[in-house]
Amino acid sequence: MPGRVALVAARIIEFPTCTNCIAMQTAVAPPDVEVALSEIQRIIVVYQEGSGQCHSCGIVGPVTSLTPEEPQPDVAGRRGRRRFHRTR
């Protein structure tokens, strides 16, 4: 089992990935992927997002990674935004 845990951790270390892609890329059955993720969570933080985009297949759905997904800046919304300071 430690080998499977290492394979799964290597797949999710940088990018959010869905369980099916983790299973296909590591040759670990999907139920065993879930068991490996549970083992990984005992040691480090595992981020699971309900509606993220898998960086392997591109499908939007549940994804898992070891790094949190950074929110994309809203460039258009930032223009013209001003900071207001309270005055007395």
FENJO-V912608 format. One line per field, one symbol per residue. burial: + if it has 9 or more other ideal C-beta (glycine too) atoms within 8 Angstrom, else -. Layout:
burial: ???
//
This chain:
burial: ---++-+++-++---++++-+++-++-+-+-++++++-+++----++-+--+-+-+-----+++++--+-------------------
//
